[in-house]
């Protein structure tokens, strides 16, 4: 029973470490990714050796696999809470909603408005580059002011941010 409990604990450490390492690798932060990788490998080797060197019962292998899946879930929750990085939102509107645009800006979002032409006439696209932890606030404002908006989001890999008091 101690072995099974230890396997669960190790997997619940290992997989979130793996998740965080992957996130930092994707975000091009190789130093932090390397630190997470070191701890990930240490926990992995220790946990796997418990499964392989002990009594290789179906139960220990099943618990190993099950706790791996639970670890992925936990790692995903951690990543969502940390919300590392930036995200860009393109919000398409059928009309220029100045009240919505003003409310976004009052809430701290930097909004660029583009006017274009669609099949049904003029369209307006709002482009917003922001920290990922502000996503819920943005969605609440969209629901309140433009519930029928068409929205696309993507994570930019590289960008050059211009720091200016005028832009804040």
C-alpha positions in Angstrom: 0.0 0.0 0.0 2.9 2.4 0.7 4.3 1.8 -2.7 1.0 2.6 -4.4 0.6 5.8 -2.4 4.2 6.8 -3.2 3.5 6.1 -6.9 0.4 8.4 -6.8 2.3 11.2 -5.1 5.2 11.0 -7.5 3.0 11.0 -10.6 1.0 14.0 -9.2 4.4 15.8 -8.9 5.9 14.5 -12.2 3.1 15.3 -14.6 2.6 19.0 -13.5 6.3 19.4 -13.8 6.2 18.0 -17.3 3.4 20.4 -18.1 5.2 23.4 -16.8 8.4 22.4 -18.6 6.5 22.1 -21.9 4.8 25.5 -21.4 8.1 27.3 -20.7 9.7 25.5 -23.7 6.9 26.7 -26.0 7.3 30.2 -24.6 11.0 30.2 -25.4 12.1 30.4 -21.7 14.7 27.6 -21.8 16.4 28.4 -18.5 13.2 27.9 -16.5 12.2 24.9 -18.7 15.6 23.3 -17.9 15.0 23.6 -14.2 11.6 22.0 -14.5 13.1 19.3 -16.7 15.7 18.5 -14.1 13.1 17.9 -11.4 10.8 16.2 -13.8 13.5 13.7 -14.8 14.4 13.0 -11.1 10.8 12.3 -10.1 10.2 10.2 -13.2 13.2 8.0 -12.7 12.3 7.4 -9.1 8.6 6.7 -9.8 9.3 4.4 -12.7 11.9 2.5 -10.8 9.2 1.8 -8.1 6.9 0.3 -10.7 9.5 -1.8 -12.5 11.7 -3.0 -9.6 8.8 -4.0 -7.2 6.1 -6.4 -7.6 4.8 -5.6 -11.1 1.2 -6.1 -10.4 -1.6 -5.0 -12.5 -2.7 -2.7 -9.7 0.6 -0.8 -9.5 0.8 -0.3 -13.2 -2.8 0.8 -13.3 -2.3 3.3 -10.5 0.8 4.6 -12.3 -1.2 5.2 -15.5 -4.3 6.6 -13.6 -2.3 9.0 -11.6 -0.5 10.1 -14.8 -3.9 11.1 -16.2 -4.9 12.9 -13.0 -1.5 14.7 -13.0 -2.3 16.0 -16.5 -5.5 17.4 -15.2 -3.8 19.0 -12.3 -1.0 20.4 -14.5 -3.7 21.9 -16.8 -5.4 23.6 -13.8 -2.1 25.0 -12.7 -1.3 26.4 -16.2 -4.8 28.0 -16.4 -4.3 29.7 -13.0 -0.8 31.0 -13.9 -1.9 32.1 -17.4 1.6 32.7 -18.5 2.2 34.8 -21.6 0.1 37.0 -23.9 -2.9 36.4 -26.1 -4.3 38.4 -29.0 -8.1 38.7 -29.6 -9.7 39.8 -32.8 -13.3 40.7 -32.2 -15.5 41.3 -35.3 -18.5 43.6 -35.0 -21.3 44.5 -37.4 -21.3 48.0 -36.1 -18.9 50.4 -34.4 -19.9 50.1 -30.7 -18.1 53.0 -29.2 -19.6 52.3 -25.7 -18.0 48.8 -25.8 -14.7 50.2 -27.1 -14.6 52.8 -24.4 -15.5 50.3 -21.7 -12.6 48.0 -22.9 -10.2 50.9 -22.7 -11.5 51.9 -19.3 -10.9 48.4 -18.1 -7.2 48.6 -19.1 -7.3 46.9 -22.5 -5.4 48.4 -25.4 -7.7 48.3 -28.4 -7.0 49.0 -32.0 -10.1 49.4 -34.2 -10.0 48.5 -37.9 -12.8 49.2 -40.4 -13.4 46.8 -43.2 -15.9 45.6 -45.8 -17.7 42.3 -45.6 -20.5 40.7 -47.6 -23.1 42.6 -45.5 -21.3 45.9 -45.6 -19.0 47.6 -43.1 -17.4 45.5 -40.4 -15.3 46.6 -37.4 -12.5 44.5 -36.0 -11.1 45.2 -32.6 -7.6 43.9 -32.0 -6.4 43.4 -28.4 -3.0 42.2 -27.3 -3.2 41.4 -23.6 -1.9 39.3 -20.7 -3.6 35.9 -20.6 -4.8 36.4 -17.0 -7.2 39.1 -18.2 -9.2 36.8 -20.5 -12.1 36.2 -18.2 -12.6 40.0 -17.8 -12.6 40.4 -21.6 -15.2 37.6 -22.1 -17.5 39.2 -19.5 -17.3 42.5 -21.3 -18.0 40.9 -24.6 -21.0 39.0 -23.2 -22.3 42.3 -21.7 -21.8 44.6 -24.7 -21.5 42.4 -27.8 -22.9 38.9 -27.2 -23.1 38.2 -31.0 -19.5 39.2 -31.8 -17.3 36.9 -33.8 -14.1 36.2 -31.8 -10.8 34.7 -32.7 -7.9 34.4 -30.3 -4.3 33.3 -30.8 -1.1 33.3 -28.8 1.7 35.4 -30.5 5.1 33.8 -30.3 7.1 37.0 -30.7 6.2 40.6 -30.6 7.9 43.9 -29.9 6.0 45.9 -27.3 6.4 49.7 -27.3 6.4 51.0 -23.8 5.1 54.5 -23.6 3.1 56.5 -21.1 0.8 57.5 -23.9 -0.1 53.9 -24.5 -1.0 53.1 -20.9 
